[in-house]
Amino acid sequence: MDAMEGVPATEAWHPSGDITVDTIQARFDLLQSLAGAMASLQNLEFDKAGMFDFENGDLEKPTVGPIRIWREPSGLELYEENIEDLLVVRQTRITPPASTARHYFSSVLDSRNYDLHDDDRGRGVIKVAEKALGYHPFRKYLKPHLLQDETETFVVQHPDFNLQNILCDPETLKITAIVDWHLVRIVPRRVGFSAVPIWLREDWLPYYLWPISSTLAVNQLDMYRDHYAKCLSEAMGGE
């Protein structure tokens, strides 16, 4: 494993001092370079959604296997049980490989993946997400049946696509590396490599409250998202 040059993009995105026109332009430049880097992933296509499975240690020919994640203790469990026992006896949740986007999202939201310790809020989020699959834009995207000559493909998704995992040149703001890929997933295209970075989704979260929880107002986040989407489309040849 080689050491990568560059500084965390956090330093470029959040410089010391007041936010100026130059700061905004620097952020635009960073997003343009990032879009170009992510666009290079467009040719990595797979016939299933899941996680890489390196059978027999063959790093050159991975297959797509199930998604395995740790089941994190809920707030109720932490209150009722011994936290040391919870951390030692950890459980995993396994989602089988999916051959369609509908199968993938349905499996991820399967109530059997969640136990009685999960709180009411978590259950509510799952139910709302299940309902969302029946509405635009999912309804248009999640075709119940593919046409005979169509083949659904899947792409990579960075597990933590955030500023601390992006390295850039401090002078030019060109991306030098994107790190922390060890839990990479293969997912439907709509939520894959072309999704906006995590720090540009702050206003989609329930605890977003500008300017208390975020330094960016909704209109500013929209501006950066639009710029990133435009740059990504150009880098992908207009797709």
Wavefront OBJ file of the C-alpha trace (Angstrom):
o trace
v 0.000 0.000 0.000
v 1.413 3.385 -1.028
v 1.067 6.650 0.882
v -1.013 9.207 -1.015
v -0.048 12.848 -1.294
v -2.386 15.711 -0.533
v -4.371 17.199 2.332
v -7.898 16.291 3.460
v -10.465 18.220 1.441
v -11.860 19.428 4.769
v -9.019 21.960 4.901
v -9.815 23.295 1.435
v -13.579 23.398 1.988
v -13.391 25.038 5.421
v -10.488 27.514 5.263
v -9.740 29.770 8.192
v -11.236 33.244 8.082
v -14.335 34.636 6.415
v -16.033 33.037 3.412
v -15.300 35.119 0.318
v -15.855 34.919 -3.422
v -12.470 33.205 -3.656
v -13.636 30.572 -1.157
v -16.686 29.799 -3.273
v -14.560 29.548 -6.419
v -12.130 27.228 -4.633
v -15.044 24.996 -3.655
v -16.265 24.988 -7.253
v -12.787 23.963 -8.431
v -12.628 21.182 -5.846
v -16.046 19.844 -6.866
v -15.112 19.945 -10.547
v -11.990 17.890 -9.925
v -13.933 15.491 -7.703
v -16.584 15.030 -10.390
v -13.885 14.129 -12.888
v -12.432 11.551 -10.518
v -15.798 9.932 -9.804
v -16.741 9.898 -13.488
v -13.845 7.506 -14.101
v -15.891 4.850 -12.275
v -18.688 4.846 -14.861
v -17.270 1.888 -16.782
v -17.202 -0.403 -13.739
v -20.451 -2.326 -14.149
v -21.759 -5.448 -12.443
v -24.776 -7.697 -12.896
v -25.677 -7.816 -9.194
v -25.818 -5.521 -6.179
v -23.942 -6.485 -3.023
v -20.354 -6.387 -1.780
v -17.132 -7.697 -3.276
v -16.323 -11.276 -2.355
v -12.702 -12.297 -2.947
v -12.908 -16.066 -3.124
v -9.662 -17.925 -2.475
v -7.873 -14.610 -2.000
v -8.020 -13.773 -5.725
v -7.881 -9.966 -5.787
v -8.079 -9.789 -9.581
v -11.441 -11.517 -10.029
v -13.863 -10.572 -7.253
v -17.454 -11.761 -7.344
v -20.478 -9.932 -5.948
v -21.573 -11.491 -2.671
v -24.007 -10.527 0.101
v -23.863 -7.290 2.078
v -22.608 -7.862 5.610
v -22.816 -5.066 8.163
v -22.558 -4.868 11.930
v -25.858 -4.455 13.731
v -25.323 -1.404 15.906
v -26.924 -1.425 19.389
v -30.017 0.771 19.658
v -30.473 3.380 22.355
v -32.861 1.074 24.200
v -30.305 -1.752 24.246
v -27.607 0.537 25.565
v -29.961 1.546 28.357
v -31.191 -1.943 29.270
v -28.118 -4.134 28.751
v -24.431 -4.255 29.587
v -22.612 -2.209 26.953
v -19.470 -4.356 27.265
v -21.471 -7.479 26.385
v -23.016 -5.713 23.391
v -19.631 -4.734 22.026
v -18.113 -8.196 22.484
v -21.014 -10.261 21.143
v -21.664 -8.267 17.988
v -24.093 -9.508 15.366
v -24.088 -9.020 11.627
v -26.930 -8.331 9.252
v -26.712 -10.085 5.908
v -28.509 -8.924 2.763
v -28.241 -11.330 -0.197
v -27.027 -10.164 -3.632
v -29.766 -8.518 -5.696
v -30.282 -8.784 -9.456
v -32.630 -5.779 -9.718
v -32.802 -2.362 -8.078
v -36.243 -3.165 -6.691
v -34.891 -6.350 -5.109
v -31.953 -4.426 -3.626
v -34.018 -1.702 -1.976
v -36.665 -4.148 -0.793
v -34.004 -6.374 0.789
v -32.269 -3.474 2.515
v -35.602 -2.375 3.988
v -36.770 -5.877 4.903
v -38.182 -5.697 8.427
v -36.557 -9.045 9.225
v -33.205 -7.235 9.230
v -34.340 -5.228 12.234
v -35.154 -6.649 15.646
v -37.479 -5.724 18.487
v -34.844 -3.539 20.110
v -34.977 -0.990 17.298
v -36.810 2.144 18.368
v -40.091 3.505 17.033
v -38.369 6.249 15.080
v -36.226 3.726 13.238
v -39.261 1.612 12.408
v -41.036 4.717 11.148
v -38.157 5.647 8.867
v -38.204 2.157 7.349
v -41.954 2.312 6.698
v -41.689 5.741 5.041
v -38.796 4.507 2.885
v -40.842 1.464 1.825
v -43.697 3.739 0.771
v -41.291 5.978 -1.156
v -40.402 3.086 -3.479
v -43.890 3.368 -4.961
v -43.585 7.033 -5.897
v -41.635 9.210 -8.325
v -38.714 9.022 -9.008
v -38.451 5.435 -7.747
v -41.662 4.331 -9.454
v -40.259 5.285 -12.853
v -36.820 3.856 -12.112
v -37.793 0.591 -10.401
v -39.351 -1.191 -13.340
v -41.365 -4.225 -12.250
v -40.128 -6.172 -15.264
v -37.251 -5.460 -17.616
v -37.831 -5.694 -21.344
v -36.434 -8.810 -22.952
v -33.399 -7.025 -24.414
v -32.636 -4.984 -21.283
v -30.023 -5.870 -18.710
v -29.886 -4.018 -15.403
v -26.387 -3.123 -14.260
v -24.979 -1.889 -10.959
v -22.096 0.391 -10.000
v -19.791 1.080 -7.062
v -20.729 3.261 -4.095
v -18.163 4.771 -1.749
v -19.058 3.776 1.836
v -18.268 7.210 3.311
v -18.095 9.770 0.501
v -17.170 12.694 2.709
v -14.518 15.397 2.952
v -12.163 13.526 5.301
v -11.772 10.702 2.760
v -10.873 12.985 -0.140
v -7.305 14.229 -0.579
v -6.388 17.187 -2.744
v -3.443 19.358 -3.698
v -3.586 22.360 -1.328
v -2.547 24.749 -4.109
v -4.427 23.566 -7.198
v -7.284 21.792 -5.339
v -6.967 18.877 -7.757
v -8.038 15.570 -6.250
v -5.031 13.378 -5.510
v -6.793 10.420 -3.877
v -10.081 9.108 -2.529
v -9.494 6.734 0.385
v -11.380 4.415 2.762
v -12.920 2.046 0.206
v -12.811 -1.082 2.377
v -16.629 -1.336 2.735
v -17.418 -0.407 -0.862
v -20.782 -1.639 -2.147
v -22.202 -2.467 -5.549
v -25.548 -0.654 -5.785
v -28.225 0.585 -8.220
v -27.029 3.458 -10.391
v -29.226 6.095 -8.751
v -27.358 5.766 -5.458
v -23.935 4.812 -6.793
v -20.787 6.749 -7.660
v -22.782 9.591 -9.257
v -24.609 10.513 -6.032
v -23.733 13.877 -4.484
v -21.129 13.848 -1.690
v -22.377 13.436 1.871
v -21.526 16.964 3.021
v -23.828 18.376 0.321
v -26.799 16.421 1.701
v -26.972 18.116 5.095
v -30.406 19.639 4.513
v -31.844 16.197 3.757
v -31.264 15.121 7.349
v -33.851 15.525 10.143
v -31.468 17.374 12.472
v -30.407 19.980 9.873
v -30.778 23.471 11.322
v -28.964 26.355 9.683
v -26.831 28.059 10.935
v -26.652 25.965 14.124
v -25.896 22.500 12.727
v -24.519 23.631 9.360
v -22.597 26.570 7.924
v -24.477 26.250 4.619
v -28.038 27.396 3.986
v -30.329 25.381 1.696
v -29.831 27.726 -1.267
v -26.052 27.395 -0.890
v -26.235 23.601 -0.774
v -28.443 23.701 -3.883
v -25.833 25.852 -5.637
v -23.014 23.419 -4.882
v -25.133 20.373 -5.765
v -26.111 21.907 -9.104
v -22.479 22.716 -9.869
v -21.339 19.195 -8.985
v -24.108 17.622 -11.081
v -23.190 19.791 -14.067
v -19.492 18.948 -13.762
v -20.220 15.238 -13.371
v -22.486 15.221 -16.424
v -19.798 16.920 -18.495
v -17.123 14.524 -17.232
v -19.334 11.564 -18.166
v -19.883 12.829 -21.694
v -23.289 14.379 -21.114
v -24.951 11.453 -19.343
l 1 2 3 4 5 6 7 8 9 10 11 12 13 14 15 16 17 18 19 20 21 22 23 24 25 26 27 28 29 30 31 32 33 34 35 36 37 38 39 40 41 42 43 44 45 46 47 48 49 50 51 52 53 54 55 56 57 58 59 60 61 62 63 64 65 66 67 68 69 70 71 72 73 74 75 76 77 78 79 80 81 82 83 84 85 86 87 88 89 90 91 92 93 94 95 96 97 98 99 100 101 102 103 104 105 106 107 108 109 110 111 112 113 114 115 116 117 118 119 120 121 122 123 124 125 126 127 128 129 130 131 132 133 134 135 136 137 138 139 140 141 142 143 144 145 146 147 148 149 150 151 152 153 154 155 156 157 158 159 160 161 162 163 164 165 166 167 168 169 170 171 172 173 174 175 176 177 178 179 180 181 182 183 184 185 186 187 188 189 190 191 192 193 194 195 196 197 198 199 200 201 202 203 204 205 206 207 208 209 210 211 212 213 214 215 216 217 218 219 220 221 222 223 224 225 226 227 228 229 230 231 232 233 234 235 236 237 238 239
